[in-house]
Amino acid sequence: MAVTVGLTACSSENPDVTVLDRIRHTGKVVVGTKWDQPGVALRTGDGEPQGFDVDVARYLVRHLAGGAKVDIIWRESPSSTREALLQNGGVDMIVASYSIIESRKPKVTFAGPYVIVNQDTMVRASDPRIRNVSDLRGRRICLAEGSNSYRRIVDPPPDGKLDLPAELVPAANYSMCVRKLQDRLLDAVSTENLILAGYAARSPGRFRLLNQPISDEPWAVGLKEGDIETCQALNRAITAMWRDGTTTRLLRKWFGRTNLDLPSSLPRSASCP
């Protein structure tokens, strides 16, 4: 399978062809993932990205193809560019810790979710000041470009959860957030616990999770807005992935040593619009 770098190349000459048809007729698909999240989707060197989301994407593509061989072209899809990549044809589908939120629905057709993940918070293991989410008041919290996780801490309901005043420290992505946390340029990084656990596992003893869930975030597959046929086929594939035990196996493969309470049941699918 190939790895291709770039954000603007169109994945198809005919934008009206569904991803399902493209896979079945050409044997190729462009899949967007993160490339900087250990355990979720990480690319090192010149190889393919590796992680839970990558394995999920491989399973789903194989299911869409009816078991036939498919050439997957992997494309990096940072949070800040996911909608643009889908709209301009830079990718066919995105499997990249992509939560379903209301503000994204007009731009993206979501299939799934394939897993429900808790948002948690990570701090330096040596920092005794933050033991509970209430201790985030007035602290320096990372704002990863294109992510909405910080809003659940600082915004009031209904968009937020905690409504805590905090200083927001911008970063290009969560890898940069973790780097700034390590360098004491901020006090906490808050996002889905699978992402945080992957970073923590990579640096044993350096960070700790509060293990205080802030919200439940549905990770879904992003498609170009209006691709209902592929959305419905993906929902069937996600159901099969849970029923045959693949999702549980992949969660244990990538996060079994993190001491997290891993998702254990098929989420209720959001209806394809």
Beta strands, then each sheet from edge to edge (+ up, - down):
strand 1: 2-3
strand 2: 28-33
strand 3: 36-37
strand 4: 41-42
strand 5: 71-76
strand 6: 93-94
strand 7: 108-124
strand 8: 140-144
strand 9: 167-171
strand 10: 189-192
strand 11: 207-209
strand 12: 215-224
sheet 1: 1+ 5+ 2+ 6+ 12- 7+ 10-
sheet 2: 1+ 5+ 2+ 6+ 12- 7+ 11-
sheet 3: 3+ 4-
sheet 4: 8+ 9+
end
